[in-house]
Amino acid sequence: MTSVLYDVPGPRAIARNRIIAVLTVAVVAAVVGFLVYRLSLSGQFSAQKWGLFTYSTIWVQILQALGKTLAAFAVAGVLSIVLGFVLAIGRLSDHRAVRVPFMGVTEIFRAVPVLVMMMLLYYGLPSIGVKMEPYWAVVIALVVYNGSVLAEALRAGIESLPRGQKEAGYAIGLRKSGVMRLILLPQAIRAMLPVIVAQLVVTMKDTALGFIITYPELLYLAKQLSSNVEFGRPLLQSAFVIGGIYIVMCLILSGIAKWLDIRMRKNPRAKGGGAVTTTTTVPVQPGDPRLHEQGTVTEVIATQGDGPRADR
């Protein structure tokens, strides 16, 4: 069996690919070994460097900083999705007076970097007499940026659906709100779920920018731990520990998204599938007992599940 995308490699190509694979693994192993050697040579594996993380008080501080990170991410993630839906639906409006302002707001929010927005909220607002806590500066900046990005993703997902989906909704008497809520949005959400999850991962990682405005999250704590002179300024050690925590959180979030995708695939209503039920008309002969008592019914409605078929 041949592939339609590329030619099946022959014996010489297979041997060449194996040699390239072995060389690639050897090069990667050499680079990793060199890095480990340099870390060992500079004393990065010494007990003094890692001794800071043997104290329970340090892990209590890490858990508190993790709680701050998750608190900002939870609120920002939910509000980003809500804002994304609002902006996406506004941009899809048939009325120009509604569509244009939503488009302008989306483009402006998406163009401003998250860090710039945080600094404007935290350092800029006090100049006009408005003081904002670091937590809300982080959350609002994350919501504004990620909500606008999600809005574009959702709008693209809705517009990528076949036009017949919308027309079918109108044909059965649904208004535009019903078509959007019952037909378009469920399909768009399922199609754009990987993009939504990827943007939520970005939201969670962007909480680290809060250390610039003194929000006590994980990166802010890592910066404090790395400046500890008693333990030899464990900069790399703090980065490894805090970076590992971020990796675990991202894997958990990706696992939840995969679980949701599996559940949606197993749900017939989410899949838009299920048994096909059609109604067909079956002609009957005079005197058939299925006829109505008054004899005014000349055909019987039958329900079958073996596909669309109509005999008249």
C-alpha positions as CSV (number, residue, x, y, z in Angstrom):
1,M,0.0,0.0,0.0
2,T,1.5,3.4,-1.0
3,S,0.9,6.7,0.7
4,V,-0.7,9.6,-1.1
5,L,1.4,12.1,0.7
6,Y,4.9,10.7,0.1
7,D,6.7,7.8,-1.5
8,V,7.4,4.8,0.7
9,P,11.2,4.9,1.5
10,G,13.3,2.1,0.1
11,P,16.0,0.1,1.8
12,R,18.7,2.8,1.2
13,A,16.3,5.6,2.5
14,I,15.5,3.6,5.6
15,A,19.1,3.0,6.3
16,R,19.9,6.7,5.8
17,N,17.0,7.7,8.1
18,R,18.2,5.4,10.8
19,I,21.7,6.9,10.6
20,I,20.3,10.4,10.9
21,A,18.2,9.4,13.9
22,V,21.2,7.9,15.7
23,L,23.3,11.0,14.9
24,T,20.5,13.3,16.2
25,V,20.2,11.3,19.4
26,A,24.0,11.4,19.9
27,V,24.2,15.1,19.4
28,V,21.3,15.8,21.8
29,A,22.9,13.5,24.4
30,A,26.2,15.2,23.9
31,V,24.7,18.7,24.5
32,V,22.8,17.5,27.6
33,G,25.9,15.8,28.9
34,F,28.0,19.0,28.4
35,L,25.4,21.1,30.2
36,V,25.3,18.6,33.1
37,Y,29.1,18.7,33.2
38,R,29.2,22.5,33.3
39,L,26.6,22.5,36.1
40,S,28.5,20.0,38.1
41,L,31.8,21.9,37.5
42,S,30.3,25.2,38.8
43,G,28.9,23.5,41.9
44,Q,25.3,23.7,41.0
45,F,24.6,20.2,42.4
46,S,26.2,20.9,45.7
47,A,24.3,20.4,48.9
48,Q,24.7,24.1,49.8
49,K,22.8,25.2,46.6
50,W,19.9,22.8,47.2
51,G,19.9,23.1,51.0
52,L,17.4,25.9,50.9
53,F,14.6,23.5,49.7
54,T,15.1,21.2,52.6
55,Y,13.2,23.5,54.9
56,S,9.5,23.2,55.4
57,T,9.0,26.9,55.8
58,I,10.3,27.4,52.2
59,W,7.8,25.0,50.9
60,V,5.0,26.7,52.8
61,Q,6.0,30.0,51.1
62,I,6.0,28.2,47.8
63,L,2.5,26.8,48.4
64,Q,1.4,30.3,49.4
65,A,2.9,31.8,46.2
66,L,1.3,28.9,44.2
67,G,-2.1,29.9,45.7
68,K,-1.6,33.5,44.6
69,T,-0.8,32.3,41.1
70,L,-3.8,30.0,40.9
71,A,-6.1,32.7,42.4
72,A,-5.1,35.2,39.7
73,F,-5.3,32.5,36.9
74,A,-8.7,31.2,38.0
75,V,-10.4,34.6,37.9
76,A,-8.6,35.7,34.8
77,G,-9.3,32.5,32.9
78,V,-13.0,32.5,33.6
79,L,-13.4,36.2,32.8
80,S,-11.2,35.9,29.7
81,I,-13.6,33.2,28.3
82,V,-16.6,35.4,29.1
83,L,-15.1,38.5,27.5
84,G,-14.1,36.4,24.5
85,F,-17.6,35.2,23.9
86,V,-19.0,38.8,24.3
87,L,-16.5,40.3,21.9
88,A,-16.9,37.5,19.4
89,I,-20.7,37.7,19.3
90,G,-20.5,41.5,19.1
91,R,-18.1,41.2,16.1
92,L,-20.5,38.9,14.4
93,S,-23.5,41.3,14.7
94,D,-25.4,42.2,11.5
95,H,-25.5,45.8,12.7
96,R,-22.5,48.0,11.8
97,A,-23.1,50.3,14.8
98,V,-22.5,47.3,17.0
99,R,-19.9,45.4,15.0
100,V,-17.4,48.3,14.5
101,P,-17.0,49.3,18.2
102,F,-16.5,45.7,19.2
103,M,-13.9,45.2,16.4
104,G,-12.1,48.3,17.6
105,V,-12.0,47.3,21.2
106,T,-10.8,43.8,20.3
107,E,-8.0,45.1,18.1
108,I,-6.8,47.6,20.7
109,F,-6.9,45.1,23.6
110,R,-5.1,42.5,21.5
111,A,-2.4,45.0,20.5
112,V,-1.4,46.2,24.0
113,P,1.2,43.8,25.7
114,V,0.1,42.3,29.0
115,L,3.1,43.8,30.9
116,V,2.4,47.3,29.5
117,M,-1.3,46.9,30.6
118,M,-0.2,45.8,34.1
119,M,2.1,48.7,34.5
120,L,-0.5,51.2,33.3
121,L,-3.0,49.9,35.8
122,Y,-0.6,49.7,38.7
123,Y,1.7,52.7,38.1
124,G,-0.4,54.8,35.8
125,L,-3.7,55.0,37.6
126,P,-2.3,56.4,40.8
127,S,-1.2,59.5,38.8
128,I,-4.9,60.3,38.3
129,G,-5.9,59.5,41.9
130,V,-6.9,55.9,41.4
131,K,-5.0,53.2,43.3
132,M,-5.2,49.6,42.3
133,E,-4.0,46.5,44.1
134,P,-1.4,44.3,42.4
135,Y,-3.9,41.4,42.2
136,W,-6.5,43.3,40.3
137,A,-3.9,44.9,38.0
138,V,-2.7,41.4,37.1
139,V,-6.2,40.0,36.6
140,I,-7.6,42.9,34.6
141,A,-4.5,42.9,32.3
142,L,-4.8,39.2,31.7
143,V,-8.5,39.4,31.0
144,V,-8.3,42.2,28.6
145,Y,-5.5,40.7,26.5
146,N,-6.5,37.0,26.6
147,G,-10.2,37.8,26.2
148,S,-9.5,39.6,22.9
149,V,-7.4,36.8,21.6
150,L,-10.0,34.2,22.5
151,A,-12.6,36.4,20.8
152,E,-10.8,36.2,17.5
153,A,-10.4,32.4,17.9
154,L,-14.1,31.9,18.6
155,R,-15.1,34.2,15.8
156,A,-12.9,32.3,13.4
157,G,-14.4,29.0,14.6
158,I,-18.0,30.2,14.1
159,E,-17.3,31.6,10.6
160,S,-15.5,28.4,9.6
161,L,-18.7,26.4,10.0
162,P,-20.7,25.5,6.9
163,R,-23.2,28.1,5.9
164,G,-25.9,25.5,5.8
165,Q,-25.8,25.1,9.6
166,K,-27.0,28.6,10.0
167,E,-29.6,28.4,7.2
168,A,-31.0,25.2,8.6
169,G,-31.5,26.9,12.0
170,Y,-33.4,29.7,10.3
171,A,-35.4,27.2,8.3
172,I,-36.8,25.6,11.4
173,G,-37.9,28.9,12.8
174,L,-35.0,29.8,15.2
175,R,-34.0,33.4,15.7
176,K,-30.4,34.5,15.4
177,S,-29.8,34.2,19.2
178,G,-31.2,30.6,19.0
179,V,-29.1,29.7,16.0
180,M,-26.0,31.1,17.8
181,R,-26.7,29.4,21.1
182,L,-28.0,26.1,20.0
183,I,-26.2,25.4,16.7
184,L,-23.1,27.5,16.0
185,L,-21.5,28.0,19.4
186,P,-21.5,24.3,20.5
187,Q,-19.8,23.3,17.3
188,A,-17.3,26.2,17.4
189,I,-16.4,25.6,21.0
190,R,-15.6,21.9,20.3
191,A,-13.6,22.8,17.2
192,M,-11.7,25.5,18.9
193,L,-11.1,23.7,22.3
194,P,-7.4,23.1,21.6
195,V,-7.0,26.9,20.9
196,I,-8.9,27.8,24.0
197,V,-6.8,25.5,26.2
198,A,-3.6,26.8,24.7
199,Q,-4.6,30.4,25.4
200,L,-5.5,29.4,29.0
201,V,-2.0,28.0,29.4
202,V,-0.6,31.3,28.2
203,T,-2.9,33.0,30.7
204,M,-1.5,30.9,33.5
205,K,2.1,31.5,32.5
206,D,1.5,35.3,32.1
207,T,0.7,35.5,35.8
208,A,4.5,35.4,36.2
209,L,4.6,39.0,34.8
210,G,3.0,40.1,38.1
211,F,6.4,40.1,39.8
212,I,7.1,43.3,38.0
213,I,4.4,45.1,40.0
214,T,5.3,43.2,43.3
215,Y,2.5,40.7,43.1
216,P,3.7,37.8,45.4
217,E,3.3,34.9,42.9
218,L,5.7,32.1,42.1
219,L,8.3,34.1,40.1
220,Y,8.3,36.8,42.7
221,L,9.2,34.2,45.3
222,A,11.8,32.6,43.1
223,K,13.5,36.0,42.7
224,Q,13.6,36.4,46.5
225,L,14.9,32.8,47.0
226,S,17.7,33.2,44.4
227,S,19.1,36.2,46.3
228,N,19.7,34.2,49.5
229,V,23.4,34.7,50.2
230,E,23.6,32.0,52.9
231,F,22.8,29.3,50.4
232,G,25.1,30.6,47.7
233,R,22.4,32.5,45.7
234,P,20.6,29.4,44.3
235,L,19.4,31.1,41.1
236,L,19.3,28.0,38.9
237,Q,17.9,25.8,41.7
238,S,15.0,28.2,42.2
239,A,14.4,28.4,38.5
240,F,14.3,24.6,38.3
241,V,11.9,24.2,41.2
242,I,9.5,27.0,40.1
243,G,9.7,26.0,36.5
244,G,8.8,22.4,37.3
245,I,5.7,23.6,39.2
246,Y,4.6,25.6,36.1
247,I,5.2,22.5,33.9
248,V,3.0,20.4,36.2
249,M,0.2,23.0,36.2
250,C,0.3,23.1,32.4
251,L,0.2,19.3,32.1
252,I,-2.8,19.2,34.5
253,L,-4.6,21.8,32.5
254,S,-3.9,20.0,29.2
255,G,-5.1,16.7,30.8
256,I,-8.4,18.4,31.9
257,A,-8.9,19.6,28.3
258,K,-8.2,16.2,26.9
259,W,-10.8,14.7,29.3
260,L,-13.4,17.2,28.3
261,D,-12.7,16.5,24.6
262,I,-13.2,12.7,25.2
263,R,-16.4,13.4,27.1
264,M,-17.7,15.6,24.3
265,R,-16.9,12.9,21.7
266,K,-18.7,10.2,23.7
267,N,-21.8,12.4,24.2
268,P,-24.1,11.9,21.2
269,R,-25.7,15.3,21.6
270,A,-22.3,17.0,21.7
271,K,-21.3,15.0,18.6
272,G,-24.5,15.9,16.8
273,G,-24.9,12.2,16.0
274,G,-27.0,9.4,17.5
275,A,-29.5,7.2,15.8
276,V,-31.1,8.7,12.7
277,T,-34.9,8.7,12.9
278,T,-36.9,9.5,9.8
279,T,-40.5,9.4,9.0
280,T,-41.7,7.8,5.8
281,T,-45.1,7.3,4.3
282,V,-46.1,3.7,3.4
283,P,-49.0,3.3,1.0
284,V,-51.7,0.8,2.1
285,Q,-54.3,-1.2,0.2
286,P,-58.1,-0.8,0.7
287,G,-59.3,-3.0,3.6
288,D,-56.0,-2.8,5.4
289,P,-56.7,-2.9,9.2
290,R,-54.3,0.0,9.7
291,L,-56.7,2.3,8.0
292,H,-58.6,4.8,10.1
293,E,-62.1,3.8,11.1
294,Q,-63.7,6.6,9.0
295,G,-61.6,5.4,6.0
296,T,-60.3,8.9,5.4
297,V,-56.6,8.1,6.0
298,T,-54.9,6.6,2.8
299,E,-51.4,6.2,4.1
300,V,-49.7,5.4,7.4
301,I,-46.7,7.2,8.9
302,A,-44.0,4.8,9.9
303,T,-40.8,5.6,11.9
304,Q,-37.6,3.9,10.9
305,G,-34.0,4.3,11.9
306,D,-32.2,2.9,8.9
307,G,-31.5,6.1,7.1
308,P,-33.5,8.7,5.1
309,R,-36.0,6.9,2.8
310,A,-39.4,8.1,1.5
311,D,-41.7,6.1,-0.7
312,R,-44.7,8.0,-1.9
